[in-house]
Amino acid sequence: MSNKHHITVHHIKLFKLTKTKRKQLNNLLKDWNKAIRSALKIVKHWDFTTYTKSHKQTYRVLRHNFNLPSQVAVEANRKAVETYKSASEKYRNNVQFHSQVPVSLVNEKGFELINNDSRYIAKIPIKGRKSIYCPLSFGEYQLNKIENPKYKLKTAKLYKYNNEWYIDLIMEYEQPKRETDTILGIDLGIVKLAT
């Protein structure tokens, strides 16, 4: 019996941020959104449809112009290519981001959840090699998922909503496929009779 991979998303609030941390997160969100728009321009200009081809052109631009952390710059390139590829070829030249896009963070590549005496703190990369540490506020349900070794944290999305900061934790878990002896028949009706 093989296992199926499932994804679960948990919304977690950043707790009691100082003015300095709020400003740093605002700057990160602003730079991220400028960076993905810049990366999208490069991707459109060169008609890149793979991350590896566009990486060479976008990475240095994003790191130099926006001083993004390394993995965040890689994710900005990935987001630009994803957006470009998802549009039909007819409309690819008109593709753009219309609203603020949440910052993509990758687990253990700059972003981390740290357990400090049963209090969880998010390590968030902000500029170059600098990071900030933000306490998290969540309930018992999320705590059970975070502490359960069955659930593996893959990525996170950082965003601002109603002047509060949140992180969406995207976690993956495996569940065994169920084998059944039950057979299901579906009658679609007669569409055309043979004539």
N, C-alpha and C positions, 0 to 999 in steps of 0.2 A: 504494500500500500504506500503510495507516494503522498507527500505533503503539499498542501496548497499555501501559497503566500498571501497574506492579507495585510491591508494597510488600515491604520486607525489614526485619527487626528484629534489632538487635545489642545484646547485653547487655554492659555495660561497668562495671567496678568503679571506684569512687572510691578513689584511692590515698593511703594514709598521711594521714588527716585528723587535725587537731589536736582537742583536747577542745572548744575554742571552736567550731570548724566543725561538729563533731558535734552540739553543743548547738543551734547555729543551724539545722541541718538538721532536728533533732528538733522544734524549735519550728515550723518551716515545715510539716512533715508534720502536726503536731498542729493548727495553725491551718487548714490546707487541709481537713482532715477535718471540723473544726467548721464551716467555711465552706460546704462542699458540703451538709452536713446542714441548715444554716440556709437556704441557697438552695432546697433541696428543699422545706422547709416553706412558703416563700413561693410557689414554683411550684405546690405542691398546693393552697394556700389560694385562689389566683387562677385555678387551672386553666389555666396557661400551657402552650402546646405549641410555641411558637416562641421562639428566642433573643432576637429583637428586642423582643418584647413584655415578656419577663421581665427583660431587661437593665436597663431603667429602674428597676424595683423592687428588684432584687438588688444592683446594682453598688455603690451608695453604702453599703448595709448591710455588704457584704463588705469594702469598703475601710476603712470607719470602725471597725467592730467587731473586725476581725481584722488590720488593717493589712497586707493582702496587697498584693504588687506588682500594678500595673494589669492586666497580661495574665493573671496567675494568677487574679485575681478574675473576669475574663471567662471563663476556662476553667472555673472553679468553677460559674458560671452555666450554661455549656454542658453540663457533666457532669450537673448537676441536671435540666435539661430533657431530655437524652438518656435518663436513667434513668426519668423520669416518662413520657415518650412510649413507651418500649420495653415498659412494662407494659400488659397488656390493660386496657381501660376499667373492667372489673369490679373489678380489684384496685388501681387507681391510688391510692386513699386509703391503702392499706397499704404502699406502696412505701417502702423505707428502705435505707440502706447498712448492711450487717452487719459488715463488717471494714474494716481500714485500706485506703484507696484511694490508689494512687500519685499523686503530684503531676504534673499535666499542665503541660508547659513547651513554649512555641512558639518555634521557631528565629527568631533575629534580632528577637525582641520580648521582650527581657530575657535570654533564654537564648542562649548562644553557645558554639561550640567554637573555641578559639583555638590556633593552631599557633605554639608558641614554640620555635624551633630544634629542630624535629622532636619536640618533647614537646607533647602535647596537654593543654589545660586547659579545664575546663568553667566557664563563667561562669553562676552560678545566682542568680537574684533571690530575696531572702529576706524583706525587710521594706520596705515603701514603695519608696524608690528605691535601697536598698542591695543589693549583690550580693556574693557570695563567689566565690573562684576555687579550684577543686579539681583537682589533677592526676588524670589517668585512667590506668588500667592495662588494657591489652588486647594481643591478639596481632597477628600479621602479617595474618591474614585480615581482621580489622576495620580495620586500618590501610589496607589496599588499598581497602576500600570507602569509607572516609572521604576518602581522597586522590583517588579516582577522580571526575572531574567529571561522569561519567554518573549518579552517585548524588547525589541532593539530599536534604539533611536537612530533614525536615518538622517533626516534633515529637519530644519526649522525655518519658519517664515516670521520675520519681525515686521510689525506694522503698528500704525497709530490709528486709534479709533476713538472719537469723542474726547480728544486730549489725554487719553490714557494709552499706555504702551502694552502690547500683547505679543506673545510668541505662540505660534501654532507648532506643536511638536508632532512630526510625522513619524509614526512608529510602525515597525513591521513585525508580524508574528506568523508562525506556521501553525497550521491545523491539519491533522490527518484527513485525507479524503475518505469519505464514507462509501463503502461498497454496499449496495443493496440488491436484493433479488426482485424488487418491485419493478414492474414494467408499466410504463405510462403510454397510453395510446391517445392520439389526437385526431379527431375527425375534422378535416378542413372543408368538407362538403364537396360537391361535384362542381368543378369549374367548367369543364368541357366534356361532353360525351364523345366517344369515338364515333365518327359517322362514315 
